[in-house]
Amino acid sequence: MIQSKKELKYYLEQDRLALHYTQKRPGIIKDEIWKFEILLRKNEYCTNCLNKIWYLPYKAVIKLLYHRLAVRLGFSIPLNCFGPGLSIAHYGLLTIGNAHVGKNCRIQEGVNIGATGGSNLAAAIGDNVFIGTGAKIIGNIKIADDVAIGAGAVVTKDILESGITVAGVPAKKISSNNSHSFIDPRVL
């Protein structure tokens, strides 16, 4: 959770590295996902840190830009849910509930992380996790560090062993390979 301007800069830099960008700023007519992540982090900073009344116009503009780009890209991501080093691979449907995700997460399109059974609690996901295309992570569960979740996997139970790959419906361990081949090592 971003609590200062210094942390905002750190989160923005870690996100840039995780997205594999070498330039310092997004292009004018490209890099929509990077622009979205910048607005996500600025929105988190505004919400957490800028409490004076004179910041209200700036906060309103950031929230509006964030919402418009989220709708255009098909993202539904609440604030203060992802740690530094977020890498969204593609735009397309991406729905995140009240989850907590650690640093250096690579997430593909079509992923759904949410609650179930009338609860509003969603998953607690560790650091350096890769989540494949179309994966569903459902319920108040815990996922360890360095886990790779395969495409189309449905995770409904805790994954407490770190450094493994899970896949299938329901998800189960399929190998002892960790997620490091899918994520940027500069963010580790």
N, C-alpha and C positions, 0 to 999 in steps of 0.2 A: 504494500500500500504506500503510495507516494505521499510523503509528509513534508517535503521541502523542494525548493527550486533545484538544489543540487541533486536530489533523488530523481526529479523529473528528467534532468539531463542524462543521468546514468541510465534510466529506463529507456529513454529514446535511443541512446547509443547502443545499448544491448539489443534492442529490437532491430536496429539497422544491421548490426552484425549477424543476427539470427536470420534475417531475410537475405543475406548474402549480397548486400549492396556495397559498392565501393565508393560511390559518390556521396557527398554530404547532405544533399537535399533531393527530394523526389522531383521527377520531371514534371513539366507543366501539363502534358496531356497523357501521361502514363503513370504507373506506380500507384494505382488507386488503393491497393491493400496497405502499402506503406503510409499513404496519406491517412487512411482509416486508423492505423495504429497510432500515428502521431496525434490525431484528434482524440482517440481513446485515452491516451496518456495525459493530454492537456485537460480533458474533461475530468479525469481523476484528480489532477492537481487542483483545478478550480473548485471541485466539490470538497476536497479535503483541506485545502489551505487558504483559499481566498474568501474570507468571511465578512469583509467590510462591505458596506452598502454600495460604495463607488465601483466595486467590481461587478455588480449585477449586469450591466450591459455586455461586458466582455464574456461573462459566464453564459449569458443567454445566446450570444453569437456562437460560442464554442459548442454548446448543447445542440443548437439548431443544425450546424454544419455536421456534427457527429451523427445526429439522427438521420439526416438526409442521405449521407453516404452509407450508413448502415443499412437503410432500406434499399438503396440502389444496389448494394453488393449482396444483399440477402443475409446479413449478419444480425444476430440477436445476442449481444454480449453485455452483461451488466458491468458496472464499474467495480474496480478493486477486486477483480477475480483472478487475474493473471499476474504472475511475477515477471521480472525483467527477462528479456530474451524471447518474447513471443514471436512466433513465426507462423503466419497463416499462409498456407501454400497457394490456394486458389480461392477466387471468390465463388460464391454459390451458397446454398443453404447451410448455415452454421448456427445452431441454437445451443446456448449455454445457459443453464439455470443458476441457482445460487451455489455455485461450485467454488472451490479454492484450488488454484493450480499453481504449482511452484515455478521456479525459474527455468528458462530454456525449454519451452514446450513447442513442438512442431505439430501443427494440427492441419489436417486435410479437409476438403470440402465434404458436406453431407453429414457432419458429425453432430450428434445430439448428446449433451450432458445435462441430465436433469433429475428431478425428484420423482417419487412415486408414492402411491398409497395415501394421498392427501397430505403428505409431509412437504415442507418447503426446503428440506435439507438435501443437498446434492453431494457429489463426490468430493473427496479431498485427494488431490493428485500430486504426487511428488515432483522432484526436479528431474530434468533431462528426459522427459517422456515424449514419445512419438505416438500420435493417434492417427491411424490410417483412415482412408476414405470410407465414409458411411458407417463408422463405428458408433455404437450406442453405449453410453455409460449411464446406468440408471440406478438411482437410489443413493442412500447415505452410506457410501462405501469408501474404502481407502485403497489407493494404488501407490505402490512403493516407487522409489527413484529408479531411473534408468530402465524403465519398462517400455517395450514396443507393443502397441496394440494394433493388430492386423486389420486390414480392410474388412468391413462388414461384421466385425466382432460385436457381440452383445455381452457387455460386462455387467453382471448383477451381484457379484460377490467380491469381497476383498481380494486384492492381489498384494500379498505381503512380502513375497520374495522379490528382491530387487535384481535387475540385470537379466530379465527374461523376456521372451516374446510370447504373447497370448493371442489366440485367434479362435474363431468358431462361434457357434450359437448353441449353448452358452459358451463364453470364452473360457479356455483352459490353456495351460502351458503347452507350447508346441516345440520350443527350443530354449537353449540357454544363451542365445544371442541377445545382447543388450541393444539399446536404442542409439548408440553413438554413431552408427553409420548413417543415420537419418538426420542428425542435428549438427549444427555448426560447432566445431571444437573450440573456437575462439570465445564462446560464451560460457563454456564449462567452467 
